[in-house]
Amino acid sequence: MKKTLTLIAILAVALAGCRHTFRGGGGGSSATKSMRTSFDPALAKMPKEKVFQLGEDQFAKKKYQKARQYYSHVYETFPNDPLGRRALLRVADAYYEQGDATNLVEAQYKYRDFINRYPGSDRADYAMVQIAMCSYKQMERPDRDQQKTREALEKFGDAVKSYPKSPLRPEMDKRLQDVLDRLARHDHIIAQYYIKRRSYNAAVQRLNGIVETYPNYSSRDGVFFDLATALSGLGRTAEARLYYERVLSEFPQSTYAGKAKQKLGNMKTA
């Protein structure tokens, strides 16, 4: 009987403590209190245009986290209003401008969210380009891993396919060529390494791949010169001569032109 009374007393004290915690002196739970503290009631009294402009002001000062608070209020309060839609896009822009890997992932998510919610928007093409730019911004140097470069290639390809007549098409094409150049340069570095190791067959295979896959590669003259060098190393002199001649005929102002001319001269005297 005493044990039962003691247990009842303990439970009573525990329940009293719980009631005190939930009431919190009339202040609500800690989670609710935190939410109320983060919400600025003054925003509810402002016109949406004013709140959006506050976000723009903070964005201009590069205070992106603060800017997102204003943009988010406009979007969450007016999700079907043109300004609300614009605010969601600006939330994504604020993440994008912060530029680190974590925020770029958030930016991609928000841009994708915008496209999913408003596929008919005249800014959907911009959002899709920005998704690609999030990968573009994280591309490594040509001598490093090219995973993000390949991601950018895929995403810019999606943007061009989805919006071929977009006013942003020139920007898409420019960025896409940058990506292709980065991938070509990566393969070119590998081929040059093979040449140094006298692995000429591997070099020729890699260089031929660049010629076929990246016709607008900015260092195409260098590829022709290196291809001639690798072919010469394999004793395929006639083919090597053709590529040295292509350097001279197609890139007469190239820094490789003088070297190609000298190589051709050596072949004649050999």
Backbone torsions as a table, in degrees:
resi	resn	phi	psi	omega
1	MET	NA	-43.6	179.0
2	LYS	-62.6	-40.2	179.5
3	LYS	-62.8	-39.5	-179.6
4	THR	-64.7	-44.8	179.6
5	LEU	-63.3	-38.2	180.0
6	THR	-65.1	-42.2	179.7
7	LEU	-63.7	-41.3	178.3
8	ILE	-62.3	-41.0	-179.3
9	ALA	-63.9	-41.3	-179.6
10	ILE	-64.2	-42.9	179.8
11	LEU	-64.8	-37.2	179.6
12	ALA	-63.2	-43.3	179.5
13	VAL	-64.1	-41.7	-178.8
14	ALA	-63.4	-42.2	179.5
15	LEU	-66.1	-37.5	177.8
16	ALA	-62.8	-40.3	178.3
17	GLY	-64.1	-40.8	178.9
18	CYS	-63.2	-42.3	179.6
19	ARG	-61.3	-38.4	-179.8
20	HIS	-66.2	-39.0	-179.7
21	THR	-66.2	-45.3	-177.8
22	PHE	-68.3	-37.3	-179.5
23	ARG	-74.0	-42.0	178.3
24	GLY	52.4	35.9	179.8
25	GLY	69.9	22.8	-180.0
26	GLY	88.9	4.9	-175.3
27	GLY	-93.0	-8.1	-179.4
28	GLY	86.1	174.4	-179.5
29	SER	-69.0	164.4	-177.7
30	SER	-63.8	-37.7	179.9
31	ALA	-64.9	-45.6	178.9
32	THR	-63.3	-40.5	-179.8
33	LYS	-61.7	-40.4	-179.9
34	SER	-64.4	-41.8	-179.9
35	MET	-64.6	-41.5	-179.3
36	ARG	-66.9	-35.3	-179.9
37	THR	-67.2	-36.9	-176.7
38	SER	-77.0	-16.8	-179.3
39	PHE	-91.2	125.5	178.9
40	ASP	-95.2	106.6	-177.4
41	PRO	-62.1	-21.1	179.8
42	ALA	-64.2	-28.4	-178.8
43	LEU	-64.8	-34.5	-178.7
44	ALA	-65.0	-21.8	-178.0
45	LYS	-92.3	-8.4	-177.7
46	MET	-92.3	150.0	170.7
47	PRO	-62.7	147.5	-177.6
48	LYS	-59.6	-33.3	179.0
49	GLU	-63.2	-37.1	179.9
50	LYS	-68.7	-43.2	179.4
51	VAL	-63.3	-42.6	179.3
52	PHE	-61.8	-41.1	-179.6
53	GLN	-65.5	-34.0	175.1
54	LEU	-61.1	-38.9	176.2
55	GLY	-63.9	-42.6	178.6
56	GLU	-62.3	-38.2	178.9
57	ASP	-63.6	-43.7	179.3
58	GLN	-68.7	-36.4	178.4
59	PHE	-62.2	-43.6	179.9
60	ALA	-62.3	-29.5	178.7
61	LYS	-87.6	3.7	-178.9
62	LYS	65.3	25.0	174.7
63	LYS	-96.7	74.3	-167.7
64	TYR	-69.3	-35.7	180.0
65	GLN	-65.4	-42.7	178.2
66	LYS	-66.2	-40.1	178.3
67	ALA	-59.1	-40.8	-179.1
68	ARG	-62.3	-31.6	179.5
69	GLN	-62.9	-42.2	179.4
70	TYR	-70.7	-45.4	178.7
71	TYR	-60.2	-43.4	-178.5
72	SER	-62.5	-38.3	178.5
73	HIS	-61.9	-44.9	-179.5
74	VAL	-63.7	-46.0	-178.4
75	TYR	-64.4	-47.4	-176.1
76	GLU	-68.0	-27.9	-179.1
77	THR	-86.7	-33.1	-177.1
78	PHE	-130.7	61.9	-173.7
79	PRO	-64.9	-23.9	-178.1
80	ASN	-101.8	1.4	177.6
81	ASP	-85.4	143.6	177.5
82	PRO	-52.2	-36.6	179.1
83	LEU	-71.9	-33.0	176.1
84	GLY	-64.6	-41.0	177.5
85	ARG	-63.9	-43.4	178.8
86	ARG	-62.2	-36.1	180.0
87	ALA	-63.9	-38.8	177.8
88	LEU	-62.1	-39.8	178.4
89	LEU	-65.3	-36.1	179.8
90	ARG	-72.5	-29.0	172.6
91	VAL	-59.4	-46.3	178.3
92	ALA	-62.4	-42.6	179.6
93	ASP	-60.7	-38.0	-179.3
94	ALA	-65.7	-40.0	174.7
95	TYR	-64.1	-43.4	-177.7
96	TYR	-60.3	-43.0	-176.5
97	GLU	-67.2	-24.7	177.5
98	GLN	-68.3	-31.0	162.6
99	GLY	80.2	-14.2	179.1
100	ASP	-79.7	166.2	-172.7
101	ALA	-57.1	-43.8	-178.3
102	THR	-62.5	-46.4	-178.7
103	ASN	-71.0	-29.5	176.5
104	LEU	-68.5	-34.4	174.5
105	VAL	-64.0	-43.3	177.6
106	GLU	-62.8	-40.3	179.5
107	ALA	-61.6	-46.2	178.3
108	GLN	-57.9	-43.5	180.0
109	TYR	-61.2	-44.0	-177.7
110	LYS	-69.9	-39.1	176.5
111	TYR	-63.2	-42.3	177.9
112	ARG	-64.1	-39.2	177.8
113	ASP	-61.0	-41.2	178.7
114	PHE	-61.7	-45.8	-179.4
115	ILE	-63.4	-41.8	-179.6
116	ASN	-65.3	-37.7	-177.6
117	ARG	-79.7	-36.0	-174.4
118	TYR	-130.5	63.4	-175.8
119	PRO	-62.5	-24.0	-179.6
120	GLY	-90.8	4.6	-178.0
121	SER	-67.1	147.3	176.7
122	ASP	-75.3	0.5	176.6
123	ARG	-109.9	6.8	-179.8
124	ALA	-65.4	-34.6	177.8
125	ASP	-65.4	-39.4	176.8
126	TYR	-61.4	-44.4	-179.6
127	ALA	-61.1	-40.1	-179.4
128	MET	-69.2	-38.1	175.8
129	VAL	-63.0	-40.2	-179.6
130	GLN	-66.7	-33.1	174.8
131	ILE	-58.7	-44.3	177.8
132	ALA	-66.2	-38.0	-178.6
133	MET	-65.5	-28.2	177.1
134	CYS	-62.7	-37.9	175.1
135	SER	-75.3	-40.8	-180.0
136	TYR	-56.8	-41.8	-178.0
137	LYS	-65.5	-20.8	-176.9
138	GLN	-102.7	8.0	-179.2
139	MET	-62.9	139.4	177.8
140	GLU	-85.9	168.2	174.8
141	ARG	-60.3	157.1	-176.9
142	PRO	-57.4	-25.2	-178.9
143	ASP	-88.7	6.1	179.0
144	ARG	-110.7	-177.0	178.5
145	ASP	-61.3	138.1	-173.7
146	GLN	-109.3	26.6	-179.5
147	GLN	-58.9	-48.3	-178.5
148	LYS	-67.9	-30.5	177.1
149	THR	-65.9	-42.3	177.9
150	ARG	-66.8	-36.2	175.9
151	GLU	-61.9	-44.8	179.4
152	ALA	-61.6	-40.3	178.4
153	LEU	-59.2	-46.8	-179.4
154	GLU	-63.4	-43.1	-175.2
155	LYS	-73.7	-37.2	174.9
156	PHE	-67.2	-36.6	175.3
157	GLY	-60.2	-41.6	177.2
158	ASP	-62.7	-40.6	-178.6
159	ALA	-65.4	-44.2	178.7
160	VAL	-63.9	-41.4	-179.8
161	LYS	-66.1	-40.4	-176.7
162	SER	-77.2	-33.0	-175.9
163	TYR	-133.8	64.8	-175.0
164	PRO	-64.4	-24.7	-177.6
165	LYS	-107.5	17.6	-179.3
166	SER	-64.9	144.9	173.4
167	PRO	-60.1	-18.2	179.1
168	LEU	-86.6	2.2	-176.7
169	ARG	-56.1	-43.9	178.0
170	PRO	-57.6	-39.5	178.0
171	GLU	-66.9	-41.4	177.4
172	MET	-59.0	-47.2	-177.2
173	ASP	-63.1	-40.2	179.7
174	LYS	-63.8	-48.2	-179.8
175	ARG	-65.3	-38.6	-179.8
176	LEU	-62.4	-40.4	177.9
177	GLN	-67.0	-36.1	175.1
178	ASP	-59.5	-42.7	-180.0
179	VAL	-64.5	-47.1	179.4
180	LEU	-61.7	-38.7	177.9
181	ASP	-63.5	-39.3	179.5
182	ARG	-63.9	-43.4	179.1
183	LEU	-67.1	-39.7	178.4
184	ALA	-65.5	-41.8	179.3
185	ARG	-62.8	-37.7	176.9
186	HIS	-58.6	-47.5	179.2
187	ASP	-67.2	-35.2	-179.8
188	HIS	-64.2	-41.4	178.3
189	ILE	-61.9	-41.2	178.7
190	ILE	-64.0	-43.2	179.8
191	ALA	-62.6	-40.5	179.1
192	GLN	-65.5	-34.2	175.5
193	TYR	-64.1	-42.5	177.8
194	TYR	-60.9	-40.7	179.6
195	ILE	-62.4	-42.6	178.0
196	LYS	-61.8	-33.9	178.6
197	ARG	-84.8	1.7	-177.1
198	ARG	62.2	25.2	174.6
199	SER	-89.9	70.6	-168.7
200	TYR	-67.5	-36.8	178.6
201	ASN	-61.0	-44.1	178.7
202	ALA	-64.3	-38.3	179.1
203	ALA	-64.9	-45.4	179.9
204	VAL	-61.2	-42.8	179.4
205	GLN	-61.7	-45.1	-179.0
206	ARG	-66.6	-42.8	-178.1
207	LEU	-68.6	-38.9	175.5
208	ASN	-62.2	-36.2	177.1
209	GLY	-62.6	-38.9	178.2
210	ILE	-65.4	-44.4	-180.0
211	VAL	-58.3	-42.7	-176.8
212	GLU	-78.1	-37.9	-172.1
213	THR	-89.1	-31.0	-174.2
214	TYR	-125.2	71.8	-176.0
215	PRO	-63.8	-21.5	-178.8
216	ASN	-105.3	17.7	179.2
217	TYR	-57.0	131.5	-174.0
218	SER	-66.0	-23.3	179.4
219	SER	-109.0	39.8	-179.8
220	ARG	-62.4	-34.2	176.5
221	ASP	-59.5	-41.0	178.2
222	GLY	-66.2	-35.5	178.0
223	VAL	-64.8	-44.9	178.3
224	PHE	-60.9	-43.0	-179.4
225	PHE	-64.2	-45.2	-179.4
226	ASP	-67.8	-34.9	177.5
227	LEU	-64.4	-41.6	177.0
228	ALA	-62.6	-40.7	179.7
229	THR	-63.2	-44.5	-179.7
230	ALA	-66.6	-41.3	179.0
231	LEU	-65.2	-38.1	177.2
232	SER	-63.5	-39.0	178.1
233	GLY	-63.5	-26.6	178.0
234	LEU	-88.6	-0.3	-178.6
235	GLY	81.9	10.4	179.9
236	ARG	-92.4	68.0	-169.8
237	THR	-62.7	-42.7	-178.0
238	ALA	-61.1	-43.5	178.7
239	GLU	-67.5	-39.1	178.8
240	ALA	-61.1	-43.2	-179.6
241	ARG	-59.4	-39.4	179.8
242	LEU	-60.1	-40.7	-178.3
243	TYR	-75.7	-33.8	173.8
244	TYR	-63.3	-39.7	179.1
245	GLU	-66.6	-34.5	177.6
246	ARG	-66.0	-35.4	176.0
247	VAL	-60.2	-45.2	-178.2
248	LEU	-68.1	-41.3	-175.4
249	SER	-79.2	-37.6	-175.5
250	GLU	-93.6	-23.7	-177.8
251	PHE	-135.3	61.5	-175.2
252	PRO	-64.1	-23.1	179.9
253	GLN	-94.5	1.7	-177.3
254	SER	-69.9	152.9	175.0
255	THR	-66.8	-18.4	178.3
256	TYR	-82.9	-13.6	-174.7
257	ALA	-62.7	-45.6	179.5
258	GLY	-62.3	-40.6	179.3
259	LYS	-66.2	-40.5	-180.0
260	ALA	-64.9	-39.6	178.7
261	LYS	-63.0	-41.2	178.7
262	GLN	-65.2	-41.3	178.8
263	LYS	-62.6	-42.3	179.1
264	LEU	-63.7	-38.1	178.1
265	GLY	-64.2	-39.1	179.0
266	ASN	-66.9	-35.1	179.4
267	MET	-66.5	-35.1	-178.9
268	LYS	-70.0	-35.8	-178.4
269	THR	-84.2	-14.6	-177.3
270	ALA	-73.8	NA	NA
